[in-house]
């Protein structure tokens, strides 16, 4: 079965914000980081079940890849990239329930297919 990766508007905004933040100190590292996240996600085309179940959500169809210090959360059955954030931003923070809810019930339309 041929899979496509679909990025939500929010996941694209996450990567843009991460890259802009890192670029303030090191533009080359920012470029490598953005490209690295994108390349890591591309492995899902061949291995759609890669990554672990998101422990804070606990549903087997929500998985996450980890690239360096960043989590990439995706819906495994259709490879929908929902969010990207730095690992130190715990799902156990006060906004954790809100973030988990946004994974399960995304409001944004699908953005682009890679």
Secondary structure by P-SEA (a helix, b strand, c coil): cbbbbbbcaaaaaaaaaaaaaaaaccaaaaaaaaaaaaaaaacccccccccccccccccccbbbbbcccbbbbbccccccccccccccccccccaaaaaaaaaacccccccccc
